[in-house]
Amino acid sequence: QRGKGLGAGHRGGAAGGGAAIAAYCAVFGLFSADPGWRILFALGGLPAVPVLLALRGLPGPVRRSAAPRPVRYRAALLGIFGPSTRRATLVGGLLGLGAHGGYYGLFTWLPTFLVSERRLSVAETGLSLAVVVAAFGTGCLVAGGLLDRIGRRRTVILFATTCAILAVCYPMVRLAEPGLTILGGVLGFAAAGIPASMGALFNELYPAGLRGSGVGFCYNAGRLVAAGLPVLVGHLAEVMPLGTAIGAVSGLAYALVVLAVLLLPETKGIELDGVPGATGPLPAAFPATAAGPIRSGDPS
């Protein structure tokens, strides 16, 4: 049930998205674009306060008594580029780049697109975004179930292919309301599948002792590079319609996700042993190492 659990946990992002939409409607209903965006940007930092307070009382994972001494920081950091995990690290980073880049390129510019090119009011834009976020939450649950049923690779390919098609079509197809909002809901549903899948997929690519470093690199190295794609959309919008720029950048990013996941092994059924030094087979693409390979047999 690992995929289902992580997918359900990722659904919490939809709640934050709903709060952000409410703040957007309130701020832009009272202020102009400038200073409206500055106020909204400042409000975005407020949730960090309760999160930091909650983390202070959150217990860490219980280490098994059979576990030997933990892997040193330097060894864990460099170990993800070792012979047995180098491919997972590099390809996983590309997957993270495509996943974050497609999402950022599309949804960073979506409010501006709806207002400037589809001529929606602030209230209409808020309603359309609310549908996208609600569908995103539903998509996380569905993707989690599919991860455990049809596997990690097939789930990511299904959602990424759908996103690539919709990222191109949604900004270019001229639909009157409520058609535009409905199509936006389909887009939000599809966009949920990839981030809801990355937690299970990335964790299952690494043995204990390297898992934290590996997951952190795949997720955040890709996100670091992907942060520049919304800027690229803005520059492209100077020489082409904004919708075309969004579709081109996000469509290519989601296509990169499909390519990357095809280069990774299927990890459905892998057991996360959690004990450094355990023995057993890694996924098919990676030979076992003494760092603590992953053992198969988990029904999830």
Kinemage of the C-alpha trace (Angstrom):
@kinemage 1
@onewidth
@group {chain A} dominant
@subgroup {mainchain}
@vectorlist {calphas} color= white
{ca gln a 1} P 0.000 0.000 0.000
{ca arg a 2} L 3.016 2.310 -0.244
{ca gly a 3} L 1.853 4.055 -3.400
{ca lys a 4} L -1.635 4.593 -2.047
{ca gly a 5} L -0.310 5.989 1.229
{ca leu a 6} L 2.145 8.406 -0.378
{ca gly a 7} L -0.456 9.488 -2.928
{ca ala a 8} L -2.929 10.256 -0.159
{ca gly a 9} L -0.269 12.189 1.736
{ca his a 10} L 0.524 14.264 -1.326
{ca arg a 11} L -3.124 15.250 -1.473
{ca gly a 12} L -2.369 17.688 1.334
{ca gly a 13} L -0.828 19.946 -1.291
{ca ala a 14} L -4.301 20.457 -2.718
{ca ala a 15} L -5.443 21.922 0.612
{ca gly a 16} L -2.588 24.413 0.490
{ca gly a 17} L -3.459 25.208 -3.103
{ca gly a 18} L -7.046 25.910 -2.108
{ca ala a 19} L -5.885 28.316 0.592
{ca ala a 20} L -3.598 30.027 -1.933
{ca ile a 21} L -6.496 30.510 -4.350
{ca ala a 22} L -8.626 32.041 -1.600
{ca ala a 23} L -5.773 34.418 -0.767
{ca tyr a 24} L -5.361 35.261 -4.466
{ca cys a 25} L -9.035 36.170 -4.852
{ca ala a 26} L -8.996 38.270 -1.685
{ca val a 27} L -5.756 40.142 -2.429
{ca phe a 28} L -6.364 40.805 -6.112
{ca gly a 29} L -9.953 41.755 -5.365
{ca leu a 30} L -8.684 44.524 -3.063
{ca phe a 31} L -5.404 45.571 -4.718
{ca ser a 32} L -4.022 46.087 -8.196
{ca ala a 33} L -1.471 43.708 -9.705
{ca asp a 34} L 1.276 45.736 -8.044
{ca pro a 35} L 1.376 45.601 -4.992
{ca gly a 36} L -1.025 42.642 -5.088
{ca trp a 37} L 1.599 40.092 -6.099
{ca arg a 38} L 3.987 41.371 -3.430
{ca ile a 39} L 1.372 40.954 -0.712
{ca leu a 40} L 0.513 37.471 -1.943
{ca phe a 41} L 4.201 36.555 -2.048
{ca ala a 42} L 4.611 37.649 1.579
{ca leu a 43} L 1.542 35.677 2.657
{ca gly a 44} L 3.089 32.575 1.114
{ca gly a 45} L 5.727 32.497 3.844
{ca leu a 46} L 3.264 32.397 6.747
{ca pro a 47} L 2.578 28.620 6.645
{ca ala a 48} L 6.264 28.016 7.407
{ca val a 49} L 5.705 29.115 11.022
{ca pro a 50} L 3.257 26.356 12.086
{ca val a 51} L 5.258 23.805 10.073
{ca leu a 52} L 8.453 24.627 11.983
{ca leu a 53} L 6.584 24.451 15.287
{ca ala a 54} L 5.057 21.094 14.375
{ca leu a 55} L 8.424 19.655 13.356
{ca arg a 56} L 9.848 20.367 16.802
{ca gly a 57} L 7.544 17.790 18.362
{ca leu a 58} L 7.595 15.283 15.509
{ca pro a 59} L 9.475 12.083 16.464
{ca gly a 60} L 12.050 10.722 14.049
{ca pro a 61} L 11.926 7.219 12.543
{ca val a 62} L 12.743 4.335 14.850
{ca arg a 63} L 15.998 2.624 13.855
{ca arg a 64} L 16.046 -1.120 14.011
{ca ser a 65} L 18.199 -2.567 16.743
{ca ala a 66} L 19.930 -4.829 14.195
{ca ala a 67} L 21.197 -1.895 12.158
{ca pro a 68} L 24.966 -1.349 12.271
{ca arg a 69} L 26.533 2.063 12.547
{ca pro a 70} L 24.942 4.627 10.225
{ca val a 71} L 26.516 5.576 6.909
{ca arg a 72} L 28.686 8.685 7.137
{ca tyr a 73} L 27.361 11.863 5.556
{ca arg a 74} L 30.095 12.095 2.931
{ca ala a 75} L 29.690 8.440 1.988
{ca ala a 76} L 25.924 8.828 1.676
{ca leu a 77} L 26.256 11.960 -0.435
{ca leu a 78} L 28.846 10.552 -2.823
{ca gly a 79} L 27.439 7.043 -2.732
{ca ile a 80} L 24.454 7.954 -4.877
{ca phe a 81} L 26.919 8.425 -7.750
{ca gly a 82} L 28.486 5.014 -7.177
{ca pro a 83} L 28.440 2.267 -9.832
{ca ser a 84} L 25.199 0.659 -8.641
{ca thr a 85} L 23.131 3.830 -8.240
{ca arg a 86} L 24.649 6.346 -10.677
{ca arg a 87} L 22.113 5.623 -13.374
{ca ala a 88} L 19.196 5.917 -10.953
{ca thr a 89} L 20.544 9.239 -9.701
{ca leu a 90} L 21.087 10.821 -13.115
{ca val a 91} L 17.875 9.543 -14.676
{ca gly a 92} L 15.917 10.333 -11.524
{ca gly a 93} L 17.238 13.889 -11.660
{ca leu a 94} L 15.980 14.188 -15.241
{ca leu a 95} L 12.594 12.880 -14.159
{ca gly a 96} L 12.487 15.468 -11.390
{ca leu a 97} L 13.438 18.186 -13.866
{ca gly a 98} L 10.651 17.222 -16.243
{ca ala a 99} L 8.045 16.783 -13.512
{ca his a 100} L 8.747 20.090 -11.781
{ca gly a 101} L 9.428 21.940 -15.021
{ca gly a 102} L 6.149 20.901 -16.585
{ca tyr a 103} L 4.219 21.827 -13.456
{ca tyr a 104} L 5.973 25.154 -12.888
{ca gly a 105} L 5.845 26.192 -16.526
{ca leu a 106} L 2.133 25.498 -16.682
{ca phe a 107} L 0.682 26.500 -13.344
{ca thr a 108} L 2.911 29.500 -12.597
{ca trp a 109} L 1.506 31.216 -15.669
{ca leu a 110} L -2.027 29.800 -15.554
{ca pro a 111} L -3.636 32.715 -13.634
{ca thr a 112} L -1.996 35.250 -15.965
{ca phe a 113} L -3.095 33.233 -18.992
{ca leu a 114} L -6.706 33.056 -17.831
{ca val a 115} L -6.851 36.800 -17.151
{ca ser a 116} L -4.857 38.151 -20.101
{ca glu a 117} L -5.735 35.733 -22.908
{ca arg a 118} L -9.077 34.259 -21.841
{ca arg a 119} L -10.280 37.539 -20.315
{ca leu a 120} L -11.612 35.994 -17.117
{ca ser a 121} L -12.300 38.165 -14.097
{ca val a 122} L -10.538 37.604 -10.783
{ca ala a 123} L -13.576 35.711 -9.459
{ca glu a 124} L -13.822 33.561 -12.598
{ca thr a 125} L -10.095 32.866 -12.489
{ca gly a 126} L -10.359 31.862 -8.828
{ca leu a 127} L -13.217 29.473 -9.614
{ca ser a 128} L -11.295 27.914 -12.497
{ca leu a 129} L -8.198 27.455 -10.330
{ca ala a 130} L -10.314 25.987 -7.520
{ca val a 131} L -11.567 23.317 -9.916
{ca val a 132} L -7.971 22.589 -10.961
{ca val a 133} L -6.876 22.189 -7.325
{ca ala a 134} L -9.857 20.016 -6.373
{ca ala a 135} L -9.170 17.764 -9.352
{ca phe a 136} L -5.491 17.676 -8.352
{ca gly a 137} L -6.408 16.274 -4.942
{ca thr a 138} L -8.564 13.595 -6.552
{ca gly a 139} L -5.782 12.774 -8.992
{ca cys a 140} L -3.374 12.132 -6.116
{ca leu a 141} L -5.686 9.482 -4.676
{ca val a 142} L -6.273 7.800 -8.031
{ca ala a 143} L -2.562 7.828 -8.878
{ca gly a 144} L -1.745 6.281 -5.499
{ca gly a 145} L -4.094 3.391 -6.187
{ca leu a 146} L -2.702 2.877 -9.683
{ca leu a 147} L 0.870 2.816 -8.360
{ca asp a 148} L 0.082 -0.305 -6.353
{ca arg a 149} L -2.100 -1.877 -9.042
{ca ile a 150} L -0.331 -1.374 -12.389
{ca gly a 151} L 3.130 -0.322 -11.197
{ca arg a 152} L 5.210 2.828 -10.889
{ca arg a 153} L 6.395 3.145 -14.495
{ca arg a 154} L 3.010 2.618 -16.133
{ca thr a 155} L 1.350 5.089 -13.788
{ca val a 156} L 3.920 7.806 -14.454
{ca ile a 157} L 3.815 7.191 -18.212
{ca leu a 158} L 0.009 7.369 -18.226
{ca phe a 159} L -0.169 10.659 -16.348
{ca ala a 160} L 2.867 12.244 -18.017
{ca thr a 161} L 1.592 11.463 -21.516
{ca thr a 162} L -1.802 12.910 -20.647
{ca cys a 163} L -0.136 16.018 -19.211
{ca ala a 164} L 2.033 16.498 -22.299
{ca ile a 165} L -1.044 16.419 -24.541
{ca leu a 166} L -3.156 18.660 -22.314
{ca ala a 167} L -0.325 21.138 -21.706
{ca val a 168} L -0.266 21.776 -25.450
{ca cys a 169} L -4.028 21.664 -26.040
{ca tyr a 170} L -5.370 23.550 -23.007
{ca pro a 171} L -3.754 26.937 -23.781
{ca met a 172} L -4.518 26.689 -27.498
{ca val a 173} L -8.089 25.375 -27.577
{ca arg a 174} L -10.581 28.216 -27.332
{ca leu a 175} L -13.481 27.052 -25.205
{ca ala a 176} L -16.269 29.101 -23.695
{ca glu a 177} L -17.167 28.620 -20.067
{ca pro a 178} L -17.832 26.172 -18.512
{ca gly a 179} L -15.822 24.151 -21.042
{ca leu a 180} L -12.562 25.893 -20.156
{ca thr a 181} L -13.033 25.210 -16.451
{ca ile a 182} L -13.927 21.564 -17.078
{ca leu a 183} L -10.838 21.060 -19.239
{ca gly a 184} L -8.805 22.749 -16.506
{ca gly a 185} L -10.127 20.173 -14.058
{ca val a 186} L -8.961 17.357 -16.324
{ca leu a 187} L -5.564 19.049 -16.516
{ca gly a 188} L -5.344 19.352 -12.735
{ca phe a 189} L -6.277 15.687 -12.324
{ca ala a 190} L -3.574 14.585 -14.768
{ca ala a 191} L -0.941 16.890 -13.263
{ca ala a 192} L -1.353 15.202 -9.872
{ca gly a 193} L -0.200 11.798 -11.028
{ca ile a 194} L 3.497 12.551 -11.417
{ca pro a 195} L 4.242 14.294 -8.088
{ca ala a 196} L 2.096 11.710 -6.293
{ca ser a 197} L 4.248 8.966 -7.844
{ca met a 198} L 7.717 10.374 -7.261
{ca gly a 199} L 7.844 9.620 -3.541
{ca ala a 200} L 7.330 5.885 -3.980
{ca leu a 201} L 9.460 5.615 -7.124
{ca phe a 202} L 12.492 7.533 -5.850
{ca asn a 203} L 12.521 5.810 -2.453
{ca glu a 204} L 12.531 2.386 -4.071
{ca leu a 205} L 15.543 3.141 -6.268
{ca tyr a 206} L 18.012 3.330 -3.365
{ca pro a 207} L 19.222 1.056 -0.572
{ca ala a 208} L 19.121 2.037 3.080
{ca gly a 209} L 21.932 4.445 3.878
{ca leu a 210} L 21.693 6.156 0.494
{ca arg a 211} L 17.944 6.591 0.280
{ca gly a 212} L 17.683 10.041 1.841
{ca ser a 213} L 20.503 11.480 -0.257
{ca gly a 214} L 19.212 9.842 -3.425
{ca val a 215} L 15.627 10.963 -3.034
{ca gly a 216} L 16.743 14.465 -2.076
{ca phe a 217} L 18.953 14.769 -5.147
{ca cys a 218} L 16.414 13.418 -7.644
{ca tyr a 219} L 13.674 15.619 -6.282
{ca asn a 220} L 15.539 18.858 -5.619
{ca ala a 221} L 18.273 18.919 -8.261
{ca gly a 222} L 15.551 18.651 -10.873
{ca arg a 223} L 13.503 21.284 -9.106
{ca leu a 224} L 16.471 23.666 -8.979
{ca val a 225} L 16.890 23.574 -12.757
{ca ala a 226} L 13.133 23.562 -13.341
{ca ala a 227} L 12.806 26.852 -11.463
{ca gly a 228} L 14.149 28.567 -14.576
{ca leu a 229} L 11.433 27.251 -16.892
{ca pro a 230} L 8.748 29.779 -15.864
{ca val a 231} L 11.307 32.475 -16.721
{ca leu a 232} L 11.796 30.811 -20.099
{ca val a 233} L 8.036 30.890 -20.662
{ca gly a 234} L 8.053 34.623 -19.934
{ca his a 235} L 10.829 35.278 -22.444
{ca leu a 236} L 9.154 33.149 -25.112
{ca ala a 237} L 5.893 35.021 -24.535
{ca glu a 238} L 7.613 38.145 -25.864
{ca val a 239} L 7.853 36.590 -29.335
{ca met a 240} L 4.807 34.287 -29.348
{ca pro a 241} L 1.406 34.034 -27.618
{ca leu a 242} L 1.612 33.158 -23.930
{ca gly a 243} L -0.477 30.017 -24.441
{ca thr a 244} L 1.906 28.760 -27.117
{ca ala a 245} L 4.908 29.392 -24.861
{ca ile a 246} L 3.270 27.545 -21.969
{ca gly a 247} L 2.372 24.587 -24.162
{ca ala a 248} L 5.829 24.327 -25.727
{ca val a 249} L 7.801 24.432 -22.468
{ca ser a 250} L 5.478 22.288 -20.352
{ca gly a 251} L 4.797 19.811 -23.139
{ca leu a 252} L 8.512 19.172 -23.663
{ca ala a 253} L 9.086 18.898 -19.911
{ca tyr a 254} L 6.402 16.240 -19.529
{ca ala a 255} L 7.812 14.402 -22.556
{ca leu a 256} L 11.127 14.301 -20.677
{ca val a 257} L 9.330 12.568 -17.793
{ca val a 258} L 8.150 9.808 -20.132
{ca leu a 259} L 11.652 9.337 -21.534
{ca ala a 260} L 13.241 9.267 -18.075
{ca val a 261} L 10.855 6.765 -16.536
{ca leu a 262} L 11.378 4.411 -19.482
{ca leu a 263} L 15.055 4.289 -18.472
{ca leu a 264} L 14.250 3.288 -14.881
{ca pro a 265} L 13.338 -0.198 -13.627
{ca glu a 266} L 9.898 -1.093 -12.323
{ca thr a 267} L 10.081 -1.043 -8.510
{ca lys a 268} L 6.590 -2.247 -7.596
{ca gly a 269} L 6.913 -4.963 -4.963
{ca ile a 270} L 10.275 -3.784 -3.624
{ca glu a 271} L 10.699 -4.004 0.154
{ca leu a 272} L 12.330 -1.034 1.853
{ca asp a 273} L 14.348 -3.015 4.364
{ca gly a 274} L 15.701 -0.010 6.209
{ca val a 275} L 18.706 -1.938 7.579
{ca pro a 276} L 22.038 -0.889 6.069
{ca gly a 277} L 24.004 -3.959 5.118
{ca ala a 278} L 21.006 -6.180 4.375
{ca thr a 279} L 21.398 -8.555 1.453
{ca gly a 280} L 19.092 -9.189 -1.474
{ca pro a 281} L 18.471 -8.082 -5.068
{ca leu a 282} L 18.108 -4.507 -6.188
{ca pro a 283} L 15.783 -3.581 -9.061
{ca ala a 284} L 16.766 -5.251 -12.315
{ca ala a 285} L 18.834 -2.349 -13.667
{ca phe a 286} L 21.144 -2.104 -10.662
{ca pro a 287} L 23.536 -4.708 -9.233
{ca ala a 288} L 23.623 -5.316 -5.486
{ca thr a 289} L 26.195 -3.540 -3.345
{ca ala a 290} L 27.341 -3.765 0.245
{ca ala a 291} L 25.747 -0.397 0.928
{ca gly a 292} L 22.485 -2.097 1.695
{ca pro a 293} L 20.411 -3.193 -1.309
{ca ile a 294} L 16.669 -3.400 -1.314
{ca arg a 295} L 14.934 -6.726 -0.937
{ca ser a 296} L 11.900 -7.708 -2.949
{ca gly a 297} L 8.690 -9.275 -1.757
{ca asp a 298} L 6.557 -6.382 -0.488
{ca pro a 299} L 3.011 -6.777 -1.911
{ca ser a 300} L 2.817 -3.010 -2.357
